[in-house]
Amino acid sequence: MSQIIQTQESKAKNSFVEFLKKECVLVIAVTLAILSSVISMPKMSYIDFKVLILLFNLMIVVAAFKELKVLDSIAIGLLKKCNTYTSISLALVFITFISSMIVTNDVALITFVPLSVVIARKANINVLKIVIFQTLAANLGSSFTPMGNPQNLFIYSFYNLSPVDFFNITLPIVILAVLFLVFLVIKDKKMNLSLDLETIKIDNKRDVYLFSGLFLIILLSVFHIIDYRLTFLITIVMVLLLNKKLFTKVDYSLLITFVGFFIFVGNISTMDVVKNFMEGILGSPQSTFLSSVLSSQVISNVPATMLLSGFTNHFKELLLGVNIGGMGTLIASLASVISYKIYSSEFGNDNYMKSFTLYNILGLIIFVPILYMLIIL
């Protein structure tokens, strides 16, 4: 009996440790919210419900596309036309790059990195560099649009930016990213390959059309053309009618993480000592940019965005900094952890961290000075 109890306790302990590892950002956000609430009384006004609702809507429709295998079908159709290592690499990297602008960097990597692993096994090639380039592509591509990643959606809503203003800021990142990624792929090895990929057939085309229509409505709400509350109601009704299981596919931990950071930042922003200190650090566009890049390396770019936004009006530099800051360390963008886990579970570490860090530091060395000069000019 005592052995059974010990086994159960051991399982519970292991489960708790796994939860902490998987949801460390969530745990930190909630802990900070609770601790700061002891010092300063939280207010409901600290929580940006618009951001939460937009995120929820986007996650629902993206989950639908994943279940319907829309992205997989497009990718396989494109890859069937490739017959060299370079063309396959370019296809995998840039379909990740472009899709991350629409369905977020996380989803792009969850969808296309496993596809790269399948191709690597069929063609008997080392997919290490392709996966690393895909990770760079997802983090850089997602920087272009408000819905590309959580920090963009937050900045877009928090500073009430217009679509034109937003795209003017992020366009230089995308131009640099395309040149950088093409250079990395073309400089890599060259060989002919022959792939035998099974075509993915989409059976439920009706739902594809319906959810594509819903996605268009959600995008219109992101760009302030349709009220986001109306879009939320439409989303709820459509999911209830078409596929209730999609509610279980939403990343609620991310939504709760946002709530935690909303409360934490709201609480500490009322403290004069903290407010004066942070505003001193973020007093200029250049310091905001560099602080965004550096803080992202340590606490990841989403928490860095939410922390720094409460103390600066330099939204352009913040937007550039946290997106470029997604390169660098493995935790700079938590989407990068997805690629690492998928690759390591299939092939082991196999020098992944060494190569990942090398290419990401190279990215920072190239991007940071160029964008810093654009800020000064």
N, C-alpha and C positions, 0 to 999 in steps of 0.2 A: 504493500500500500504506500509506504513512504517513498519507494522508488518511483511509483507512478506519479506521486505528487511532485517529486524532484524533476521528473521528466517534463511534466506540465509547466512547472516554474521555469525550467530551462528554455522550453519552447516560447513561453511568454516573454522571457528576457530577450531571446534572439529576435523575436518579432518586433519588440520595442526598439532594439538596436537598429534593425533593418529600417524601421519607420523613421528613426532619427537620421539615418544616412540618406534615405530617399527624400525626405521632406525637411532637410535641415534649414532651408530658407524659410519655410512656413513656421517652423518651431521658433526660429530667431525673431521673425516678425511678430508673432503672437506674444512671445516673452517680452520683447521691447515695448509692445503696446501696453501690456499689463503693468510692467515696472514704471513706465512713464506716467501711467494713469494714477499711480500712487502719489506722484509729485504734482501733477496737474490734471484737473478734471476734464475728461474727454467730452467732445461735443459731436452730435450727429452730423453737423455741418462739415466736419473734417473729411467725411467719407464722400468720395466722388461717385455717386451712383450711376452717372452717365457712362463713365469708363467701365464700370462693372457690367452694366447692361450690354454695352457694345462688345465687350470681351465675350460675354456669355453667348450672344447672338452669333458671333464669328466662330466660336468653338463648336456650337451646335451644327452649323452648316458644313464646316470642315469635317466634322465627324461623319456626317452623311456622305460626303464625297469619298471619304476613306472607305466606308462600308460598301459603297457602290463600285469601288475600285476604278474610279474615273482617272485618277492620276497614274495608276499602274498601267491602264490601257493606253494612255497617251505615250508613256515612257517606252513601253514595249514596241509600239508602232514606230517610234522614232529610232530605237536601237536596232531594229531589223534592217535598217538602211545603212548601218555602219559596218565596215569590214576591216578597220585598222584599230590598233590600240589608241592612237591619237584621236580618231573620230569618236570612238566609244567614250573615251575620257571627256572629250569636249561635250558630248551629248549628256552624259551623266552629271557633269559639273554644272552645265548651263540650264538643264531642266530643273536642277535643284535651285539654282540662282533665281530663275524666273518664277518658279512656283512659290518660293519663299516670300516673294512680294505679295502674293495673293492669299496663301493659306498658312502663313507664319513659318519662321525658321525651324521650329520644333517639328511641325508636321512634315515639312519638306525632307528633313533628315530621317524621321521615322519611316517615311515612305520609300525614299530612294537609296539610302545606305544599305538596307537589306537586299535591294535589287542589285546593287554593286557586288555584294557578297555572293549572290547566286551566279552572276556573270563570271566572277573570278574563279569560282569552282568549275564552271562549265568550260572556260577557256584556259584554265590552269595558269592564271597570272597572279602576281602579287598586287593586291588591291589597296595596299597601305596608303600610297600617295593619293589615289583617287578619292578615298574616304576623307583624307585630310583636306584635299582641295574642295570636296563637296561641303565640308564643314565651314570652310572659309566662304564659299559661295553662298551658303544659307545665311550666315551672319551678315555678310555684306549686301546681298540681294534684298534681304528683309528690311534693310535700313532705308530703302527708297520710298516705301508707302506707309501711311498711318497704320494700316492693319497688318504690316509685315511682322511686327513683334510688339510685345506689351509696352515697352518703354516708349515706342513711337506713338502708340495710341494714347498713352497717358499724356505725353508732352503736347500732342495735337489738341487734346481736349482741355488740359490744364491751362494752357496759354491761349486757347481759343484761336488757333491759327487758321488761316484760309488755306484751301488746297494749293493755290498758286504759291503762297509763301512757303509752305511745307516742301513742295517739290523743288523750289528754287534752292533751298538749303541742302537737300539730300542728293540732288542731281550730280554734283561733283564726286560724291562717294561712289556712285554707280559707274560713272565714266572711268574713274581710276580702277575700280574693281574689275571691270571688263578687261582692261589692259593688263592688269596684274594676273588675273586668272588665265587669260589666253597665253601669256608669257610662261607661266608655270607649267601648263599642259604641253605646250609646244616644245619646251626645253626637255621634257621627259622622254623616256625611251620610245622607239618607233618599231612597230612590228605589225604584220598582217594577222588578222584573226577571223575566225569563222564561228558565228554564234547560231545556235539552234534554239530560239526562244518560242515558247508556246504563246499564241495569241490569247489575250484576255478578252473574253466576250462579255459585254454588259447586257444583262438580261432585262433589268428593270429600267428601261429607258424613260418611262413615264416619270419615275421619281427623280431621275437625273435632270429632266427638264424642269420639274417643279422646284427642286432644290437650287437649280441654277437661277430660276426666277427669284427665289427667296434671297439668294446670295446677292443678286443685283439690288434688291430692295435694301438689304443690310448695308451695301456699299453706299447707296444713296443717303442712308441715315448717317454713315460715317462722314460723308461730305456735306452734311447739314442741309440736304435737300428734302429729306423726309424726317419727321420727328422720331427720335430713337425710341420713345415710349410706345408709339404706334407700331414700330417695327418689332419691338419686343413682344407685343400682343400677337402680331401676325406669326412670329416665329413659334411661340408657344402653341398656338392653334394648329399650325401646320405639322409640328412634330407630334402633337397628340393624335392627329388624324392619320399621319403617314407612318411614323415609326417612334413609338414611345421609348424604345430602348436607347435612343440617342441621348436622353437625359442622363443616362449612366455613363456616357462617354465624355461628359464635360469635366474639365480639370478644375474641380471645386477647390482644391488646395491652392491653386494660383489665385483664385478669387478671394479666398480667406487671407492669403499672403498680402494681397493688395489692401484689404481692410486693415490688417495689422499695421502695415506701414503708413497708411492714411492716418490712423490714430496716433502712432508714434511721432510722425513728423508734425502733426497738428499740435500735439502736446508740447514737444520740445521747442517749437517755434514761438511759443508764448513765454519762454524763459529768456530773459534779457541777456544773460551771460552767453548762452548757446547762440542766440540770435546774432549778437554782436560779433562773436567769434567767427561764425559761419559766413556772415555777410562781409567780414574783413577778408576772409580767404577767397571769396567769390566776387571780389569787388570790381574786377575787370573782365572783359571778354576772354582775354588770353588765359587768365588764371582759372576761369570757369571751364574752359576747354581742357586744360591740362589736369585740373582736379577731377573732371569727369572721366578722363582716360585712366588716370592712376587709381581712383577709387573703384572703378570697374574691375581692375585686376585683383582686388582684394575681396570685395563683397558682391561682385557680379553687377552687370550693368542695369538690371531692373531695380534692385534696391538702391543703387547709386543714384539713379534718376529720381526716385521718389524722395530720397534724402536731400539731394542738392536743390531740387526744384522749389523747396520751401524757403530758400534763402537767396535766390537769384532771379533776375529778370532777363538774363542773357540766354534766352531760349535757343537761339541759333547755335551758340557754342556748346550748350548742354546737349542738344540733339546730335551734333557732330561728334562730340566727345564720347558719349555713351555708346554710340554705334561703332565708332572706330575702336573704342575700348572693349568691344566684344572679341577682338583679337587679343592675343597675348597668352595669359594663363588659361588652363582648362576651365576654371570656374568664372572667367571673365564674362562668358555667355553660357548660361546653363544648358543651352541647346547643344553646346560642344560636348557635354557629358554624354548625351544620347549617342553620338557617333562612337565615342570611346567605349561605351558599354557594349554596343552592338559588335564592334570590331574585336574587342578583347574576348568576348564570349565565344567567338568563332575561331580566332587565331592566337589568343593570348596577347600579352602586351607587345611582344615582338618589336621593340624599339618605337612603339607608337608615340609615347610621350616625348621622346627625344626629337623625332621628326615633326610632331605636332608643334612643339615649342619653337623649333627652328623656323618653320614657315610662318608661324603667327608673329614671332618677333620681327621677321623680315617684313611682314605686312605693316607692323607698327612703325618700323624704321622708314618705310616708304610713305605711308599715309600721314602720319602725325606732322612732319615738317611741311609737307605740301599744304595741308589744310590749315596749319598754323599761319603760313604765309598768306593764304586767302583771307583769314580773319584779320590780319594786320592791314592788308590792302583794302 
